[in-house]
Amino acid sequence: MVITALAIVLYDGGPANLMISVIVPVYKVEPYLCQCIESIINQTYSDLEIILIDDGSPDRCGEICDEYGLRDNRIRVFHTENRGLSAARNFGFQKAKGEYIGFIDSDDWIEPKMFEVLLKRLEETEGDMSVCGLWREFSSSSRESKFEEVVYTGKEALIALLNEKINTHVWNKLYRIELLRNNGFPEGKCFEDMVFMNRVLGQSQRVAVISASLYHHRNRTDSITNTYTANNLIDFADAHLYRYYYFKENQPVLFHKNQELLLKLTVIGISRIWRWWYMCSQKEKKYYSPKIETLKKFNKASFPLFGYSSWPIFLRITAPFMHSSNNEMFGILYWMNQIFRRIRPERANMAR
């Protein structure tokens, strides 16, 4: 009787003593930070530690974090020098004490039941990771990205990632801490989520996806993904190349079965450079010119001048330009891209 009663008290309708560490890197998000933190504080699953990393933010973000730290003893605040998103996430992970890890971007917010639902599904399936759908929040509209409710093996999840049945971002997911122990984020790089996600899915046994959309991602015009500096363009291409070679070297069977799709996605990633390079500064162009030549060699060796018939039209139009690193060719493609974006803005957004 005593043992049974104790078991009931410990269970109490959900997993007992399972802490989730929520890692939130914070940098220059003062207008959005309170909404983000409040959405985590008000989760229906309360066994959380909330790790706020003030990544040397020049605004009031550090003060706001401290104020919340005084209000809620689950919040731990760290102030570091500015080293970037990946370094802040790695720092937070090193400090985490929970059995599960969640990442939230500090300009986003989440539904009250997100972590309760993700944890329940992860435990039911004995998975390594659980994933929910999301809302992309624009200035005057919202767009839902909803996924099929399914349990994948790790290899199946990698293919689902290629087919956009799972997104590459880290923030609408919950992870068992064991899955992340040897999988940090590459520091000093943008688009680090793609590198991270391929690694962790490749090491997962089960990945549980739920159909509910519980994460709100704020799409800002000044975000990294919407900023076309030479550094960002190169990092975007490198992330796609990493995925291509990750499959080739670590998942050879999947690579051969999906080589055509992998090449198309890689070329789409590289094509962003050719469509935006013309507007980069001369200093940036000079610094990265050896990288452009390396990418041009990959392009020439990987696909014919006009691409493949299965490719979307915007990519087939871009393909011939990608065999050249001539500045005039960059200029022609840049202005063609501008015209295309004005005529077909919905397609242009997809092509970004």
Stockholm file with secondary structure:
# STOCKHOLM 1.0

chainA/1-352         MVITALAIVLYDGGPANLMISVIVPVYKVEPYLCQCIESIINQTYSDLEIILIDDGSPDRCGEICDEYGLRDNRIRVFHTENRGLSAARNFGFQKAKGEYIGFIDSDDWIEPKMFEVLLKRLEETEGDMSVCGLWREFSSSSRESKFEEVVYTGKEALIALLNEKINTHVWNKLYRIELLRNNGFPEGKCFEDMVFMNRVLGQSQRVAVISASLYHHRNRTDSITNTYTANNLIDFADAHLYRYYYFKENQPVLFHKNQELLLKLTVIGISRIWRWWYMCSQKEKKYYSPKIETLKKFNKASFPLFGYSSWPIFLRITAPFMHSSNNEMFGILYWMNQIFRRIRPERANMAR
#=GR chainA/1-352 SS CHHHHHHHHHHTTSCTTCCEEEEEEESSCTTTHHHHHHHHHTCSCCCEEEEEEEESCSSSHHHHHHHHHHHCTTEEEEEECCCCHHHHHHHHHHHCCSSEEEECCTTCEECTTHHHHHHHHHHHHTCSEEEEEEEEECSSCEEEECCCCEEEEHHHHHHHHHTTSSCSCSTTEEEEHHHHTTCCCCTTCSSHHHHHHHHHHHTCSEEEEEEEEEEEEECCTTSGGGCCCHHHHHHHHHHHHHHHHHHHHHCHHHHHHSHHHHHHHHHHHHHHHHHHGGGSCHHHHHHHHHHHHHHHHHHHHHSCTTCCTTSCHHHHHHGGGGGCCCHHHHHHHHHHHHHHHHHCHHHHHHHC
#=GC SS_cons         CHHHHHHHHHHTTSCTTCCEEEEEEESSCTTTHHHHHHHHHTCSCCCEEEEEEEESCSSSHHHHHHHHHHHCTTEEEEEECCCCHHHHHHHHHHHCCSSEEEECCTTCEECTTHHHHHHHHHHHHTCSEEEEEEEEECSSCEEEECCCCEEEEHHHHHHHHHTTSSCSCSTTEEEEHHHHTTCCCCTTCSSHHHHHHHHHHHTCSEEEEEEEEEEEEECCTTSGGGCCCHHHHHHHHHHHHHHHHHHHHHCHHHHHHSHHHHHHHHHHHHHHHHHHGGGSCHHHHHHHHHHHHHHHHHHHHHSCTTCCTTSCHHHHHHGGGGGCCCHHHHHHHHHHHHHHHHHCHHHHHHHC
//
